[in-house]
Amino acid sequence: MLGIVAAVLMVVGSVEIARSRGRAGRERKIAALVSASEKAEASSRYDEALADATAGLKIAKTLGADATAPLKERRDRLALRDAETRLAGVEAAPDQVEALRALRVTIESDRALEPLRDTVVDALSVALARRAGADLNDASSALASGHPQMAINLCERVAKAADELGYERAEGLKEAARRVAESVIRRVGVTFEPVTGEFLQGPSTARLHAESLYPNIASALARRGYLPKPKASAFLTVWDETAPFKVALSVVERNDGNFFQTPLHTSRLQAILALKQGKAIRWQTQAQGKTRLPPPTMTAFEQSHLTLAKTRDPAIEKRLYDDARAVLAENLGGMLRTMPEP
């Protein structure tokens, strides 16, 4: 019995010694970090001083409140000093707005920086308003020099700045951006009509063609100098109300015989694409897509297996249909190079 007690006491003693050594080791690490932090602070390297103090505080939290309190005070003081230094250096930043936004994010995540909140918010508002004014001038210049995409991008940035500033501080910036955007869109803006036609799987296929073909058509339009309506913009209604050009796409889908000597149907798609200006058709082209036999994505093993098919398989017929759609997209892409400039 006495032997067991002695063994337990030895184990307890060993644990306490290990704990003591572990604590001493952590205290030495904290002391080293505090020393490094002090040296960095003395050299005005507040970011480094803050990083060392934060690392020390993290270790101190494992030792209890008595060890944490002095380090937290130091860390918070350095955090405020570092933020003040960053704020003082904003004027030299390549982009003052983004530098102030980053500082605002830091302040919002650190209670120790609360004293700087109003100062940073006000400075950001001033920087946003200043940049927005410059953007409006640059947008007008871009439009005059034939760069509509640059002009509309600047207008979008002004609109976002106005939203960030709020109604009282924006001082008509968004309306001014809208006027410039309207001038741009009125010249070269393009909207897209819903896809029409005859579809093997019903009207919902129209959206499928719009989603797959319209992005490439929009890219081709942009390369030719047009300004296609995007999915997201502060000026979507301006496109709808003032854009002089419209794109209309009609697709007729048909079954195109059989896959070799099987009941499986292949597909043929015929598309008519028109660029309208008002009621007049400015440019029009046609393209078709037909299932290739066999489709390039079909392996020789699959082909040999499918040539023995005795019934229709919707999944296989969809692959044959998708191949026809891929051919249509490729052929239509080639036709887009003949599109005239605005």
C-alpha positions as CSV (number, residue, x, y, z in Angstrom):
1,M,0.0,0.0,0.0
2,L,2.8,2.4,1.0
3,G,4.5,1.6,-2.4
4,I,1.4,2.7,-4.3
5,V,1.1,5.9,-2.4
6,A,4.8,6.7,-3.0
7,A,4.3,6.0,-6.7
8,V,1.3,8.3,-6.9
9,L,3.3,11.1,-5.1
10,M,6.1,10.6,-7.5
11,V,3.8,10.9,-10.5
12,V,2.1,14.0,-9.0
13,G,5.5,15.5,-8.3
14,S,6.7,14.9,-11.9
15,V,3.5,16.5,-13.3
16,E,4.0,19.6,-11.1
17,I,7.7,19.8,-12.2
18,A,6.6,19.5,-15.8
19,R,4.0,22.2,-15.4
20,S,6.4,24.5,-13.7
21,R,9.0,24.0,-16.4
22,G,6.3,24.6,-19.1
23,R,5.2,27.8,-17.4
24,A,8.7,29.0,-17.1
25,G,9.3,28.3,-20.7
26,R,6.2,30.3,-21.7
27,E,7.3,33.1,-19.4
28,R,10.7,33.2,-21.2
29,K,9.0,33.4,-24.6
30,I,6.7,36.2,-23.4
31,A,9.7,38.1,-22.1
32,A,11.6,37.7,-25.4
33,L,8.6,38.9,-27.3
34,V,8.1,41.9,-25.1
35,S,11.7,42.8,-25.4
36,A,11.5,42.6,-29.2
37,S,8.3,44.6,-29.2
38,E,10.0,47.4,-27.1
39,K,12.9,47.5,-29.5
40,A,10.6,47.8,-32.5
41,E,8.6,50.5,-30.8
42,A,11.7,52.5,-30.0
43,S,12.5,52.5,-33.7
44,S,8.9,53.5,-34.6
45,R,8.3,50.1,-36.3
46,Y,4.8,49.9,-34.8
47,D,3.6,47.1,-37.0
48,E,6.4,44.9,-35.8
49,A,6.0,46.0,-32.2
50,L,2.2,45.2,-32.4
51,A,2.9,41.7,-33.9
52,D,5.3,40.8,-31.1
53,A,3.0,42.1,-28.4
54,T,0.0,40.2,-29.9
55,A,2.0,37.0,-30.0
56,G,3.1,37.5,-26.4
57,L,-0.5,38.2,-25.4
58,K,-1.6,35.0,-27.0
59,I,0.8,33.0,-24.9
60,A,0.0,35.0,-21.8
61,K,-3.7,33.9,-22.0
62,T,-2.6,30.4,-21.1
63,L,-1.1,31.7,-17.8
64,G,-4.1,33.5,-16.4
65,A,-5.5,37.0,-16.0
66,D,-2.6,38.3,-14.0
67,A,-0.2,37.6,-16.9
68,T,-2.6,38.9,-19.5
69,A,-3.6,42.3,-18.2
70,P,-0.3,44.2,-18.7
71,L,0.3,42.6,-22.2
72,K,-3.2,43.5,-23.3
73,E,-2.7,47.2,-22.3
74,R,0.5,47.2,-24.3
75,R,-1.0,45.5,-27.3
76,D,-4.0,47.9,-27.4
77,R,-1.7,50.9,-27.1
78,L,0.5,49.7,-29.9
79,A,-2.5,48.8,-32.1
80,L,-3.8,52.4,-31.8
81,R,-0.3,53.8,-32.5
82,D,0.1,51.6,-35.6
83,A,-3.3,52.7,-36.9
84,E,-2.4,56.3,-36.4
85,T,0.8,55.8,-38.3
86,R,-1.2,54.1,-41.1
87,L,-3.6,57.0,-41.2
88,A,-0.8,59.5,-41.4
89,G,0.7,57.6,-44.3
90,V,-2.5,57.5,-46.4
91,E,-1.6,60.5,-48.5
92,A,1.4,58.6,-49.9
93,A,-0.6,55.5,-50.7
94,P,-1.1,54.6,-54.4
95,D,-4.9,54.4,-53.8
96,Q,-6.0,56.4,-50.8
97,V,-9.6,55.1,-50.9
98,E,-8.5,51.4,-50.7
99,A,-5.9,52.2,-48.0
100,L,-8.6,53.9,-45.9
101,R,-11.1,51.1,-46.5
102,A,-8.5,48.6,-45.3
103,L,-8.0,50.7,-42.2
104,R,-11.7,51.0,-41.6
105,V,-12.0,47.2,-41.7
106,T,-9.2,46.9,-39.1
107,I,-10.9,49.4,-36.9
108,E,-14.2,47.6,-37.1
109,S,-12.6,44.4,-35.9
110,D,-10.6,45.9,-33.0
111,R,-12.2,47.8,-30.1
112,A,-8.9,49.3,-29.1
113,L,-9.1,51.4,-32.3
114,E,-12.5,52.9,-31.6
115,P,-11.0,56.4,-30.9
116,L,-10.0,56.6,-34.6
117,R,-13.3,55.5,-36.1
118,D,-14.8,58.9,-36.9
119,T,-11.6,60.3,-38.1
120,V,-11.1,57.4,-40.6
121,V,-14.7,57.4,-41.7
122,D,-14.5,61.2,-42.4
123,A,-11.2,60.8,-44.3
124,L,-12.7,58.0,-46.4
125,S,-15.7,60.1,-47.3
126,V,-13.4,62.9,-48.4
127,A,-11.2,60.6,-50.5
128,L,-14.2,58.9,-52.1
129,A,-15.8,62.2,-53.1
130,R,-12.5,63.4,-54.5
131,R,-11.9,60.3,-56.5
132,A,-15.5,60.2,-57.7
133,G,-15.2,63.8,-59.1
134,A,-12.0,62.8,-60.9
135,D,-13.7,59.7,-62.2
136,L,-16.5,61.7,-63.7
137,N,-14.1,63.9,-65.6
138,D,-12.1,60.9,-66.8
139,A,-15.4,59.1,-67.9
140,S,-16.3,62.1,-70.0
141,S,-12.8,62.1,-71.5
142,A,-13.0,58.4,-72.2
143,L,-16.3,58.8,-74.0
144,A,-14.9,61.6,-76.1
145,S,-11.9,59.6,-77.1
146,G,-13.9,56.5,-78.1
147,H,-13.4,54.3,-75.1
148,P,-17.0,53.5,-74.0
149,Q,-16.1,50.5,-71.7
150,M,-13.6,52.6,-69.8
151,A,-16.2,55.4,-69.5
152,I,-18.9,53.1,-68.2
153,N,-16.5,51.4,-65.7
154,L,-15.7,54.8,-64.2
155,C,-19.4,55.6,-64.0
156,E,-20.0,52.4,-62.2
157,R,-17.3,53.2,-59.7
158,V,-18.8,56.6,-59.1
159,A,-22.2,55.1,-58.5
160,K,-20.7,52.7,-55.9
161,A,-18.9,55.5,-54.2
162,A,-22.2,57.5,-54.0
163,D,-23.9,54.5,-52.4
164,E,-21.1,54.2,-49.9
165,L,-21.1,57.9,-49.1
166,G,-24.9,58.0,-48.5
167,Y,-27.4,60.5,-49.7
168,E,-26.3,63.5,-47.7
169,R,-22.6,63.2,-48.6
170,A,-23.0,62.1,-52.2
171,E,-24.1,65.5,-53.4
172,G,-25.7,64.3,-56.6
173,L,-22.7,62.1,-57.6
174,K,-24.9,59.2,-58.6
175,E,-27.1,61.3,-60.8
176,A,-24.1,62.9,-62.4
177,A,-22.7,59.4,-63.1
178,R,-26.1,58.4,-64.5
179,R,-26.0,61.3,-67.0
180,V,-22.5,60.4,-68.3
181,A,-23.5,56.7,-68.4
182,E,-26.6,57.6,-70.4
183,S,-24.5,59.5,-72.9
184,V,-22.3,56.4,-73.3
185,I,-25.1,53.9,-73.6
186,R,-27.1,56.1,-76.0
187,R,-24.3,55.9,-78.5
188,V,-23.2,52.2,-78.4
189,G,-25.4,50.4,-75.8
190,V,-26.8,47.0,-76.7
191,T,-29.6,45.0,-75.1
192,F,-30.6,41.4,-75.7
193,E,-34.1,40.2,-76.6
194,P,-35.3,36.9,-75.3
195,V,-34.4,33.9,-77.5
196,T,-37.2,32.7,-79.6
197,G,-37.7,29.7,-81.8
198,E,-38.8,26.1,-81.9
199,F,-37.3,23.7,-79.3
200,L,-37.3,20.0,-79.0
201,Q,-37.5,20.1,-75.2
202,G,-39.9,23.0,-74.9
203,P,-39.7,26.8,-74.3
204,S,-37.3,26.5,-71.3
205,T,-34.6,25.7,-73.8
206,A,-34.6,29.3,-74.9
207,R,-32.9,30.3,-71.6
208,L,-30.3,27.6,-72.2
209,H,-29.4,29.2,-75.5
210,A,-29.3,32.6,-74.0
211,E,-27.0,31.5,-71.2
212,S,-24.6,29.7,-73.5
213,L,-24.6,31.9,-76.6
214,Y,-25.2,35.5,-75.4
215,P,-22.0,35.8,-73.4
216,N,-19.9,35.0,-76.5
217,I,-22.0,37.4,-78.6
218,A,-21.5,40.1,-75.9
219,S,-17.8,39.6,-76.0
220,A,-17.8,40.0,-79.8
221,L,-19.9,43.1,-79.6
222,A,-17.5,44.6,-77.1
223,R,-14.5,43.9,-79.3
224,R,-16.3,45.7,-82.2
225,G,-16.9,48.8,-80.0
226,Y,-20.4,48.2,-78.6
227,L,-21.4,48.3,-75.0
228,P,-23.5,45.2,-74.2
229,K,-25.8,45.3,-71.2
230,P,-24.2,43.4,-68.3
231,K,-26.0,41.3,-65.8
232,A,-25.3,43.7,-62.9
233,S,-25.0,47.5,-63.1
234,A,-26.1,50.6,-61.4
235,F,-27.6,51.7,-64.8
236,L,-29.6,48.7,-66.1
237,T,-32.7,50.8,-66.6
238,V,-30.6,53.2,-68.7
239,W,-29.8,50.4,-71.1
240,D,-33.4,49.3,-71.3
241,E,-34.6,52.9,-71.9
242,T,-31.9,54.3,-74.2
243,A,-29.7,51.7,-75.8
244,P,-30.0,52.1,-79.6
245,F,-29.0,48.5,-80.5
246,K,-30.7,45.2,-79.8
247,V,-29.6,41.6,-80.4
248,A,-32.3,39.1,-81.5
249,L,-31.6,35.4,-81.6
250,S,-33.9,32.7,-83.0
251,V,-33.1,29.0,-82.9
252,V,-35.0,26.2,-84.6
253,E,-34.3,22.7,-83.4
254,R,-35.1,19.5,-85.3
255,N,-34.4,15.8,-85.0
256,D,-31.9,15.0,-87.7
257,G,-32.3,11.3,-88.4
258,N,-30.8,8.5,-86.5
259,F,-27.5,7.7,-84.8
260,F,-26.1,5.2,-87.4
261,Q,-28.7,2.4,-87.6
262,T,-30.2,2.9,-84.2
263,P,-33.5,4.4,-82.8
264,L,-31.3,7.2,-81.2
265,H,-32.1,10.6,-82.6
266,T,-29.4,13.1,-83.6
267,S,-30.1,16.9,-83.7
268,R,-29.8,19.8,-86.1
269,L,-30.0,23.4,-84.9
270,Q,-30.5,26.4,-87.1
271,A,-29.9,29.9,-85.7
272,I,-30.6,33.4,-87.0
273,L,-28.8,36.2,-85.2
274,A,-29.7,39.9,-85.9
275,L,-28.3,43.2,-84.7
276,K,-31.1,45.8,-84.8
277,Q,-30.8,49.5,-84.6
278,G,-34.3,50.8,-83.9
279,K,-36.6,48.9,-86.2
280,A,-34.0,48.3,-88.8
281,I,-31.8,45.2,-89.1
282,R,-28.2,46.5,-89.1
283,W,-26.6,43.1,-89.5
284,Q,-27.8,39.5,-89.7
285,T,-26.2,36.1,-90.0
286,Q,-27.2,32.4,-89.9
287,A,-25.4,29.4,-88.5
288,Q,-26.3,25.8,-87.9
289,G,-25.1,23.0,-85.7
290,K,-25.5,19.3,-86.5
291,T,-24.6,16.3,-84.4
292,R,-21.3,14.9,-85.6
293,L,-21.1,11.1,-86.2
294,P,-19.6,10.2,-83.9
295,P,-19.3,13.2,-81.5
296,P,-15.6,13.9,-80.6
297,T,-16.3,13.2,-76.9
298,M,-17.5,9.7,-77.7
299,T,-15.0,6.9,-77.3
300,A,-14.6,4.1,-79.8
301,F,-15.9,1.7,-77.2
302,E,-19.0,3.8,-76.5
303,Q,-19.7,4.1,-80.2
304,S,-19.4,0.4,-80.8
305,H,-21.7,-0.2,-77.8
306,L,-24.3,2.4,-78.9
307,T,-24.5,1.1,-82.5
308,L,-26.2,-1.9,-81.0
309,A,-28.9,0.1,-79.2
310,K,-32.5,-1.1,-79.7
311,T,-34.3,1.7,-77.9
312,R,-34.0,5.4,-77.4
313,D,-32.1,6.6,-74.4
314,P,-32.7,10.3,-73.3
315,A,-29.3,10.6,-71.7
316,I,-27.5,9.5,-74.9
317,E,-29.7,11.7,-77.1
318,K,-28.9,14.7,-74.8
319,R,-25.2,14.0,-75.5
320,L,-25.9,14.0,-79.3
321,Y,-28.0,17.2,-78.9
322,D,-25.2,18.9,-76.8
323,D,-22.8,18.2,-79.6
324,A,-25.0,19.9,-82.1
325,R,-25.2,22.9,-79.7
326,A,-21.4,23.0,-79.5
327,V,-21.1,23.0,-83.2
328,L,-23.7,25.8,-83.4
329,A,-21.7,27.9,-80.9
330,E,-18.5,27.4,-82.8
331,N,-20.0,28.2,-86.2
332,L,-21.8,31.3,-84.8
333,G,-18.6,32.5,-83.3
334,G,-16.9,32.5,-86.7
335,M,-19.8,34.5,-88.1
336,L,-19.5,37.2,-85.4
337,R,-16.3,38.5,-87.0
338,T,-18.3,40.0,-89.8
339,M,-20.3,42.2,-87.4
340,P,-20.0,45.9,-88.3
341,E,-18.7,48.5,-85.9
342,P,-21.3,51.0,-84.4
